[in-house]
């Protein structure tokens, strides 16, 4: 049977594994940071109505510039943005891929700060660029000085900053983002996929866009909007950045049905985002309770919690799976990550963690406390 290695694949892709989180049919799946709440019926009906209008015209290509959707996204983001500042694609991963196709490529470097989103090095590899991972501190935080020093030493063409950071949940302050921008002549992409879950008062990098034509802020409708199945990501930046991405995008890359669904969701954004506070409550509850059980949770501005103190993350993953709960063993070495779900899902997770800790004490590292 033919394998990948038997094919004339690019040498720099040999030995790599595709991205993919476990998709086991377990009763509770709190491993990929999905919104646990279904699309409300009133919004679903509006989406159906919007899509139905498109069906007779599916023999024609969709609006290549998705003008109505861009206007809706600009209105949602505010900050004086216009449709010309907005670009969208099939999920924020495609947004990032298009940006790297335009601004990275062979002979160029892409830098981020590890641990961070595991797709970044894969996307970098996919466009033939060099991946550079600079370190975070012991609490996975970054300072302006640390970012500036790393960028000046590495001379990257693209800098990727994830805030809140995946998998740690760590936010970035605006001073650190501004320091990154000032330290490079390249593109700085701020990935705000989880921005709507931030604690009140935490600013967005959208505030820094004016006067910074090389700054890009990426967002998604997958998380807070409960729209993961639709695949709609977008960015805000100087209009010239959108012009650059047009050079590499596939023609008619956003289907008419995707555009219709996203426009309808934006029209009902208050309803779609009504569950965010409930999710944030469960996130904060997880932080409190896992610490009470003797683990070391990291502060999170996202809809998930990373906690340390796990002696064998793979075994911990298996213990939860045996109880019908899917969590994420995504690293760092002594950590696991759990998505904030419904109250009932959080109840089940915390009950299982207490049970595992009591029955398998060897799975818990007990030395020290969170730094």
C-alpha positions in Angstrom: 0.0 0.0 0.0 1.4 3.4 -1.0 2.4 5.7 1.8 3.2 9.4 1.8 6.9 8.6 1.9 6.5 6.8 -1.4 5.3 10.0 -3.1 7.5 12.8 -4.4 6.3 15.1 -1.5 8.4 18.1 -0.6 11.4 17.2 1.6 10.5 19.7 4.3 7.1 18.0 4.7 8.4 14.5 5.2 7.9 13.1 8.7 5.3 15.7 9.7 1.9 14.9 11.1 -1.3 16.7 10.2 -3.0 18.8 12.9 -5.9 17.1 14.6 -7.5 16.9 18.0 -9.2 13.7 19.1 -12.8 13.4 17.9 -14.1 10.6 20.0 -17.9 10.1 20.4 -17.9 10.7 24.1 -20.8 12.2 26.0 -18.8 15.3 27.1 -16.4 16.9 24.7 -14.5 19.8 26.4 -11.3 19.5 24.4 -11.4 21.9 21.4 -12.7 25.1 23.0 -16.1 25.0 21.3 -19.0 27.0 22.5 -21.2 24.4 24.4 -24.5 26.2 23.5 -26.4 25.5 20.3 -27.4 28.3 17.9 -30.7 29.7 19.3 -33.8 28.8 17.4 -34.6 32.4 16.4 -31.2 32.8 14.9 -31.3 29.4 13.2 -34.5 30.4 11.5 -33.0 33.7 10.4 -30.0 31.8 9.0 -32.3 29.4 7.1 -34.3 32.3 5.6 -31.1 34.0 4.5 -29.7 30.8 3.0 -33.0 30.1 1.2 -32.7 33.3 -0.7 -29.3 32.2 -2.1 -30.4 28.7 -3.2 -31.9 29.7 -6.6 -28.7 31.5 -7.6 -26.2 28.8 -6.6 -25.5 28.3 -10.3 -23.6 31.6 -10.1 -20.4 32.4 -8.2 -20.8 34.2 -4.9 -19.8 37.9 -4.3 -16.1 37.6 -4.5 -15.7 40.7 -2.3 -18.4 39.7 0.2 -19.3 43.3 0.6 -22.3 42.9 2.9 -20.5 40.6 5.2 -17.5 42.9 5.5 -19.8 45.8 6.3 -21.4 43.7 9.1 -18.1 42.7 10.5 -16.8 46.2 10.5 -19.9 47.4 12.3 -19.5 44.6 14.9 -15.9 45.5 15.6 -16.4 49.2 15.8 -13.2 51.3 16.4 -14.0 53.4 13.3 -13.3 50.4 11.0 -14.8 50.4 7.5 -15.5 47.4 5.2 -12.2 48.2 3.5 -10.3 47.3 6.7 -11.9 43.8 6.9 -11.1 40.5 5.2 -12.7 37.1 5.9 -12.0 33.5 5.0 -13.1 29.9 5.9 -12.0 30.0 9.6 -9.2 32.0 11.2 -6.7 29.3 10.2 -7.3 30.2 6.5 -7.0 33.8 7.4 -3.6 33.1 8.9 -2.6 30.9 6.0 -3.5 33.7 3.5 -1.5 36.2 5.5 1.5 33.9 5.6 1.2 33.2 1.9 1.4 37.0 1.3 4.0 38.0 3.8 6.1 34.9 4.6 7.2 32.2 2.2 10.5 30.7 1.2 13.6 32.3 2.8 11.5 34.2 5.4 11.0 33.7 9.1 7.9 33.5 11.2 8.2 34.0 15.0 5.9 33.4 17.9 6.3 32.7 21.6 6.0 29.2 22.9 3.9 27.5 24.1 1.3 28.8 21.7 -1.2 27.6 19.1 0.1 24.4 17.5 -1.1 25.4 14.0 1.3 28.2 13.8 4.4 26.1 13.0 2.3 23.9 10.6 1.0 26.9 8.7 4.6 28.3 8.6 5.9 25.0 7.3 3.2 24.9 4.7 4.4 28.2 3.1 8.0 27.1 3.2 9.1 29.5 5.9 11.4 29.1 8.9 9.6 28.7 12.3 11.2 30.5 15.2 9.7 29.9 18.7 10.9 32.3 21.4 10.2 31.4 25.0 7.7 32.8 27.5 8.4 33.1 31.2 7.5 30.5 33.8 3.9 31.8 34.0 3.7 31.9 30.1 3.6 35.7 30.2 5.4 38.2 28.0 6.8 41.6 28.7 7.6 44.4 26.2 11.3 44.0 26.9 11.2 40.2 26.3 9.3 40.6 23.1 11.5 43.3 21.8 14.7 41.4 22.6 13.5 38.2 20.9 12.4 40.0 17.8 15.5 42.1 17.4 17.6 38.9 17.8 15.6 36.7 15.4 14.7 39.3 12.7 11.4 37.7 11.7 9.4 38.8 8.7 6.1 37.9 10.5 5.4 37.9 14.2 2.4 36.0 15.5 1.0 37.0 18.9 -1.9 35.0 20.3 -4.0 36.8 23.0 -5.6 35.3 24.9 -2.9 32.7 24.2 -3.8 29.1 23.3 -3.2 26.8 25.2 -2.4 29.0 28.2 -5.2 31.5 28.2 -2.7 34.3 28.9 -3.6 37.8 27.7 -1.2 40.4 26.3 -1.2 44.1 27.2 -1.2 46.8 24.5 2.3 47.9 25.5 3.7 44.5 24.7 2.0 44.4 21.3 3.2 47.9 20.5 6.7 46.9 21.5 6.6 44.0 19.0 5.4 46.3 16.3 8.1 48.8 16.9 10.8 46.1 17.0 10.2 44.8 13.4 9.7 46.1 9.9 7.6 43.0 9.2 4.0 42.1 9.7 2.6 41.7 13.2 -0.5 39.5 13.5 -2.4 39.5 16.7 -4.6 36.4 16.9 -7.7 37.3 19.0 -9.7 34.1 18.4 -10.9 34.2 22.1 -11.2 37.9 22.5 -14.9 37.9 23.5 -14.1 35.9 26.6 -11.6 38.3 28.1 -12.2 39.7 31.6 -13.9 43.0 31.6 -11.5 45.9 31.0 -9.0 43.9 29.0 -8.2 45.9 25.9 -8.2 44.6 22.3 -5.3 45.2 19.8 -8.0 46.8 17.6 -7.2 49.9 19.7 -3.7 50.0 18.2 -4.6 49.7 14.5 -4.7 53.4 13.6 -1.3 54.5 12.3 0.1 51.0 12.2 -0.2 49.7 8.7 1.7 46.5 9.4 -0.5 45.4 12.3 -3.3 42.8 11.7 -5.9 41.7 14.2 -7.4 38.3 13.5 -10.8 37.1 14.9 -13.2 34.2 14.4 -16.9 33.5 14.8 -16.2 29.9 15.8 -15.9 30.5 19.6 -18.1 33.2 21.1 -20.6 33.1 18.2 -21.0 29.3 18.5 -20.3 29.1 14.8 -17.5 26.5 14.6 -19.3 24.5 12.0 -19.7 27.4 9.6 -16.0 28.2 9.4 -15.8 32.0 9.3 -12.7 33.9 10.4 -11.7 37.4 9.6 -9.2 40.2 10.2 -9.0 43.9 10.6 -6.1 45.8 9.2 -5.0 48.7 7.0 -6.8 48.2 3.6 -3.5 47.6 1.9 -3.2 44.3 3.9 -6.5 43.1 2.4 -5.2 44.1 -1.0 -2.1 42.0 -0.5 -4.2 39.0 0.6 -6.2 39.3 -2.6 -3.0 38.2 -4.5 -3.0 34.8 -2.9 -6.7 34.0 -2.0 -8.5 31.4 -4.1 -11.2 32.9 -6.4 -14.6 33.0 -4.8 -13.2 31.4 -1.6 -16.2 32.3 0.6 -19.4 30.5 -0.5 -22.7 32.3 -0.8 -24.1 30.0 1.9 -21.3 30.9 4.3 -21.7 34.6 3.7 -25.5 34.3 4.2 -25.1 32.4 7.5 -22.5 34.8 8.9 -24.6 37.9 8.0 -27.6 36.5 9.7 -25.6 35.7 12.8 -24.2 39.2 12.9 -27.7 40.6 12.7 -28.5 38.6 15.9 -25.1 39.2 17.6 -26.6 40.1 21.0 -28.5 36.8 21.0 -25.5 34.9 19.7 -23.2 36.3 22.4 -25.7 36.1 25.3 -24.0 32.9 26.6 -20.5 34.4 26.9 -21.0 35.4 30.5 -22.2 31.9 31.4 -19.1 30.4 29.8 -16.8 32.9 31.6 -18.5 31.9 34.9 -17.7 28.3 34.3 -14.1 29.1 33.3 -13.5 31.0 36.6 -15.2 28.2 38.5 -12.8 25.7 37.0 -9.8 27.9 38.0 -11.0 28.0 41.6 -11.9 24.4 41.9 -8.9 22.8 40.3 -6.7 24.9 42.5 -8.7 23.7 45.5 -7.9 20.1 44.4 -4.2 20.8 44.6 -3.4 21.6 40.9 -2.0 24.8 39.5 -4.3 26.6 37.1 -3.0 29.4 35.0 -5.1 32.6 34.8 -7.2 32.6 31.6 -8.9 35.2 29.5 -10.2 32.6 27.1 -13.0 29.9 27.3 -10.6 27.3 28.6 -8.2 26.6 31.5 -4.7 25.1 31.4 -3.6 23.6 34.7 -0.3 22.1 35.8 0.6 19.6 38.4 -0.3 16.5 36.3 2.4 13.8 36.5 1.2 11.9 33.5 -1.0 13.9 31.1 -1.6 11.0 28.8 -2.8 8.8 31.7 -5.0 11.7 33.0 -6.5 12.0 29.5 -7.3 8.2 29.5 -8.9 8.4 33.0 -11.2 11.2 31.8 -12.0 9.3 28.5 -12.9 6.2 30.5 -15.5 8.4 32.3 -16.9 9.7 29.0 -15.2 13.1 29.1 -12.8 14.3 26.4 -10.2 16.8 27.6 -7.0 18.0 25.8 -3.4 16.8 26.4 -1.8 19.5 24.4 1.3 20.3 26.5 3.3 21.8 28.3 4.7 18.6 29.9 2.8 18.6 33.2 -0.4 20.2 32.0 -3.8 19.4 30.6 -6.4 21.8 29.2 -10.1 21.8 29.6 -12.8 23.9 27.8 -15.4 25.7 29.9 -18.6 24.1 29.0 -22.1 24.2 30.5 -22.6 24.1 34.2 -23.5 20.4 34.0 -20.4 19.7 31.9 -18.3 21.6 34.5 -19.9 19.6 37.3 -19.0 16.3 35.5 -15.5 17.4 34.9 -14.8 18.5 38.5 -16.4 15.4 39.9 -14.2 13.3 37.7 -11.1 15.2 38.5 -11.8 14.8 42.3 -12.4 11.1 41.8 -9.3 10.6 39.7 -7.1 12.5 42.2 -8.4 10.3 45.0 -8.1 7.0 43.1 -4.9 7.8 41.2 -2.8 10.0 43.5 0.3 9.2 41.6 -1.1 11.3 38.7 -0.8 14.5 40.7 2.4 16.4 41.2 2.2 17.9 44.7 5.5 19.7 45.2 5.3 23.5 45.3 2.5 25.9 44.5 1.7 28.0 41.5 4.4 30.6 40.9 
